[in-house]
């Protein structure tokens, strides 16, 4: 008959060994998990920054296009859309009493388009 070793003696011997093995294993697991989470956060932050940069570039381009269009409207005086194709028989011609369309309604229309 083989010698009987009580289970608590196996536990007393195995506990320190398990502690020596499990502690570094758990430390490595936690360290890897934390570094992985930090890497994901960094990547998400870079992606967010890229999206904001892209949105800023698009906004700047849109503002530049709108400013160029507004400058063109100011330099042309009237746009093709401002002309009345049928003409007003009662309205004064451009040369008599000033321009047919005043600048204030045109500016208001441009401002309304922007909003």
Secondary structure, DSSP 8 states (H G I E B T S, - for coil): ------HHHHHHHHHHHHHHHHHHHHHHHHHHHHHHHHHHHHHHHHHHHHHHHHHHHHHHHHHHHHHHHHHHHHHHSS-GGGS-SS--SSS--TTTSS-SS-HHHHHHHHHHHH-
